[in-house]
Amino acid sequence: MPTAPLTAAQPGEQAAYQRCLSEIEFNPNQAFDEALIWRDQGGGVPARHCAALALIALEEYAAAAERLEALADQTVTRSAAHASMRPAMLGQAGNAWLLADRPDRAYSALSAALALLPEAAPARADILIDRARALAAQAQWAAAEADLSASLSLAPDRVDGYIFRATARRFLERSDAAFEDIETALALDPARPEALLERGILHRLAGRDDTARRDWLKLLTLTEDGAAATAAQRNLEMMDVDLSEDVAGRGSEK
């Protein structure tokens, strides 16, 4: 979830804005309270933005998303500098909606952000990947793949884009294309856990259990923490259960 400062704050606001954002990391409750005080003292857009980001840190995702969307609408009538913050605010709102398990609202916010950006804007790459996440959460894999392809055309070295598109293509039963993507991802980052996890899944689905096992074991030598490691461990355990059941079944046939 991006919480980097938006650089469009007016010069006189920038120092207070940076202080407020820094406080979020250490004490989000205090940051939120101070942002509201600053807002009431005329802090304007930066104060409201800091308050919304503090709510994300407090895991009040839906409330944060609503504030960010409202703030993006409010900036239309303010300065050109503040209005230029709208795509980033809507992108952050989309991420907050994803964290709130509302992919439908995330899709709407991220689509609104994309509509404000030129077709070749580098910022579109991140937002397209995020919108693909919203689509994937709704099992709209073809649309997710299209967004990921558009993102990769803007940022062809994005490892996460290739991994995610491989997953989308796997669900679309396009295994050859999925393998191409995952090999590209591993060429860019040979030690990427998520890529090793996905390649193992693809090998397992293709009936290459030994190759899948090698990928998942390699992943676990790199890290035992995180979602990819947890999934790899679970897949290995499931594979061992399937193998033991198969052996038992063959023994009963004798």
C-alpha positions as MATLAB code, in Angstrom:
seq = 'MPTAPLTAAQPGEQAAYQRCLSEIEFNPNQAFDEALIWRDQGGGVPARHCAALALIALEEYAAAAERLEALADQTVTRSAAHASMRPAMLGQAGNAWLLADRPDRAYSALSAALALLPEAAPARADILIDRARALAAQAQWAAAEADLSASLSLAPDRVDGYIFRATARRFLERSDAAFEDIETALALDPARPEALLERGILHRLAGRDDTARRDWLKLLTLTEDGAAATAAQRNLEMMDVDLSEDVAGRGSEK';
ca = [
       0.000    0.000    0.000;
       1.775    3.196   -1.142;
       1.977    5.888    1.511;
       4.719    7.998   -0.031;
       4.186   11.746    0.281;
       2.449   13.452   -2.590;
       4.726   16.185   -3.839;
       2.001   18.620   -4.864;
       1.566   20.220   -1.428;
       2.144   23.962   -1.417;
       5.688   24.976   -0.302;
       4.434   26.442    2.972;
       2.653   23.203    3.800;
       5.436   20.792    2.921;
       7.298   20.702    6.248;
       4.134   20.116    8.281;
       2.992   17.543    5.759;
       6.263   15.616    6.016;
       6.135   15.666    9.815;
       2.608   14.313    9.801;
       3.487   11.512    7.383;
       6.574   10.585    9.416;
       4.459   10.313   12.559;
       2.243    7.673   10.918;
       5.060    5.114   10.987;
       5.636    5.463   14.720;
       2.260    6.463   16.150;
      -0.643    6.415   13.689;
      -3.190    7.304   16.386;
      -1.295   10.454   17.227;
      -0.725   11.226   13.561;
      -4.457   10.995   12.928;
      -5.310   13.274   15.860;
      -2.675   15.815   14.867;
      -3.827   15.755   11.248;
      -7.378   16.610   12.347;
      -6.107   19.490   14.505;
      -4.029   20.729   11.591;
      -7.042   20.426    9.293;
      -9.161   22.498   11.675;
      -6.418   25.113   11.718;
      -6.523   25.400    7.943;
      -4.209   22.563    6.945;
      -6.295   21.839    3.878;
      -5.602   18.993    1.461;
      -2.279   17.789    2.962;
      -3.826   17.548    6.453;
      -6.795   15.572    5.151;
      -4.516   13.322    3.130;
      -2.318   12.581    6.133;
      -5.400   11.733    8.208;
      -6.571    9.257    5.561;
      -3.172    7.554    5.410;
      -3.111    7.329    9.209;
      -6.399    5.431    9.028;
      -4.788    2.919    6.669;
      -2.011    2.358    9.203;
      -4.739    1.840   11.812;
      -6.336   -0.764    9.509;
      -9.482    1.318    9.103;
      -9.350    0.603    5.403;
     -12.888    1.406    4.279;
     -12.953    4.692    6.191;
      -9.583    5.625    4.694;
     -10.751    4.778    1.177;
     -13.871    6.911    1.537;
     -11.813    9.856    2.791;
      -9.343    9.520   -0.072;
     -12.101    9.405   -2.690;
     -13.824   12.416   -1.161;
     -10.537   14.312   -1.003;
      -9.790   13.510   -4.646;
     -13.161   15.045   -5.559;
     -12.496   18.119   -3.421;
      -9.160   18.863   -5.084;
     -10.923   19.604   -8.387;
     -11.966   23.013   -7.080;
      -8.620   23.803   -5.427;
      -5.250   24.717   -6.904;
      -3.796   23.049   -9.975;
      -1.068   21.575   -7.757;
      -3.615   19.946   -5.484;
      -5.701   18.774   -8.444;
      -2.629   16.987   -9.810;
      -2.712   14.781   -6.693;
      -6.026   13.215   -7.708;
      -4.718   10.138   -9.597;
      -2.410    9.178   -6.713;
      -5.182    9.691   -4.150;
      -7.579    7.549   -6.150;
      -4.869    4.912   -6.537;
      -4.389    4.871   -2.766;
      -8.156    4.674   -2.305;
      -8.204    1.659   -4.616;
      -5.526   -0.070   -2.569;
      -7.413    0.704    0.634;
     -10.580   -0.818   -0.838;
      -8.593   -3.942   -1.720;
      -7.414   -4.174    1.873;
     -11.039   -3.751    2.944;
     -11.952   -6.738    0.737;
     -14.038   -4.556   -1.580;
     -12.586   -5.267   -5.032;
     -15.632   -3.742   -6.710;
     -14.996   -0.367   -5.071;
     -11.269   -0.779   -5.720;
     -11.930   -1.293   -9.421;
     -14.017    1.887   -9.598;
     -11.422    4.019   -7.805;
      -8.523    2.666   -9.855;
     -10.438    3.106  -13.110;
     -11.093    6.732  -12.157;
      -7.371    7.193  -11.494;
      -6.462    5.743  -14.887;
      -8.956    8.025  -16.624;
      -7.020   11.039  -15.317;
      -3.634    9.892  -16.610;
      -2.247   10.072  -20.172;
      -1.919    6.714  -21.899;
       1.885    6.780  -21.717;
       2.159    8.031  -18.129;
       4.581    5.803  -16.143;
       2.261    6.008  -13.115;
      -0.287    3.930  -15.023;
       1.867    0.795  -14.642;
       1.293    0.546  -10.881;
      -2.385    1.414  -11.100;
      -2.986   -1.164  -13.841;
      -1.404   -3.875  -11.695;
      -3.563   -2.831   -8.766;
      -6.685   -2.880  -10.938;
      -5.703   -6.355  -12.121;
      -5.659   -7.401   -8.456;
      -9.201   -6.088   -8.098;
     -10.276   -7.988  -11.204;
      -8.565  -11.182  -10.055;
     -10.353  -10.953   -6.719;
     -13.574  -11.128   -8.734;
     -12.264  -14.012  -10.897;
     -12.208  -11.771  -13.981;
      -8.981  -13.300  -15.247;
      -9.162  -12.218  -18.893;
      -9.618   -8.572  -17.914;
      -6.849   -8.921  -15.339;
      -4.518  -10.312  -17.985;
      -5.318   -7.369  -20.270;
      -4.452   -4.854  -17.534;
      -1.225   -6.696  -16.739;
      -0.219   -6.720  -20.399;
      -0.871   -2.974  -20.576;
       1.202   -2.457  -17.440;
       4.107   -4.504  -18.783;
       4.098   -2.501  -22.004;
       4.859    0.555  -19.851;
       7.215   -1.184  -17.418;
       8.697   -4.264  -19.144;
      11.045   -5.062  -16.238;
       8.318   -5.444  -13.615;
       8.899   -8.897  -12.139;
       5.630   -8.796  -10.203;
       3.745   -8.047  -13.413;
       5.058  -11.188  -15.112;
       4.344  -13.351  -12.051;
       0.810  -12.053  -11.735;
       0.155  -12.428  -15.473;
       1.423  -16.013  -15.285;
      -1.163  -16.666  -12.577;
      -3.901  -15.070  -14.686;
      -2.892  -17.154  -17.685;
      -2.854  -20.303  -15.557;
      -6.476  -19.656  -14.588;
      -7.243  -19.036  -18.252;
      -5.679  -22.473  -18.994;
      -2.941  -20.913  -21.129;
      -0.103  -22.868  -19.583;
       2.484  -22.250  -22.320;
       2.054  -18.488  -22.034;
       2.105  -18.751  -18.247;
       5.420  -20.629  -18.373;
       6.869  -17.950  -20.667;
       5.929  -15.252  -18.183;
       7.310  -17.073  -15.175;
      10.591  -17.830  -16.935;
      10.876  -14.145  -17.812;
      10.243  -13.245  -14.176;
      12.929  -15.670  -12.968;
      15.397  -14.405  -15.568;
      14.920  -10.933  -14.073;
      15.012  -12.187  -10.465;
      16.109  -15.826  -10.023;
      15.466  -15.762   -6.270;
      11.957  -14.314   -6.322;
       9.857  -16.545   -3.996;
       6.543  -15.768   -5.669;
       7.966  -16.767   -9.064;
       9.286  -20.071   -7.733;
       5.923  -20.750   -6.120;
       4.049  -20.101   -9.347;
       6.442  -22.146  -11.480;
       6.078  -25.033   -9.042;
       2.303  -24.830   -9.370;
       2.570  -24.880  -13.153;
       4.879  -27.905  -13.060;
       2.554  -29.694  -10.628;
      -0.453  -29.098  -12.894;
       1.570  -30.450  -15.820;
       2.299  -33.638  -13.864;
       5.958  -32.834  -13.240;
       5.896  -33.403   -9.491;
       9.651  -33.751   -9.014;
      10.281  -30.436  -10.768;
       7.549  -28.757   -8.752;
       9.073  -30.088   -5.554;
      12.499  -28.677   -6.504;
      11.030  -25.224   -7.048;
       9.179  -25.211   -3.727;
      12.168  -26.576   -1.795;
      14.406  -23.936   -3.371;
      11.890  -21.300   -2.297;
      12.049  -22.543    1.290;
      15.859  -22.409    1.278;
      15.558  -18.725    0.374;
      12.928  -17.832    2.971;
      10.601  -19.516    5.420;
       8.563  -16.363    5.959;
       5.774  -14.803    3.951;
       2.784  -15.949    1.962;
       4.818  -17.643   -0.786;
       6.742  -19.773    1.713;
       3.556  -20.744    3.519;
       1.934  -21.772    0.245;
       5.002  -23.744   -0.845;
       5.075  -25.640    2.457;
       1.369  -26.411    2.181;
       1.775  -27.615   -1.417;
       4.648  -29.900   -0.423;
       2.577  -31.374    2.388;
      -0.360  -31.939    0.045;
       1.942  -33.579   -2.474;
       3.289  -35.926    0.219;
      -0.255  -36.835    1.277;
      -1.187  -37.590   -2.332;
       1.941  -39.724   -2.719;
       1.314  -41.713    0.463;
      -2.297  -42.329   -0.534;
      -1.170  -43.495   -3.949;
       1.348  -45.898   -2.406;
      -1.286  -47.198    0.023;
      -3.738  -47.678   -2.800;
      -1.266  -49.687   -4.827;
      -0.510  -51.850   -1.790;
      -4.184  -52.706   -1.319;
      -4.410  -53.873   -4.931;
      -1.891  -56.679   -4.360;
];
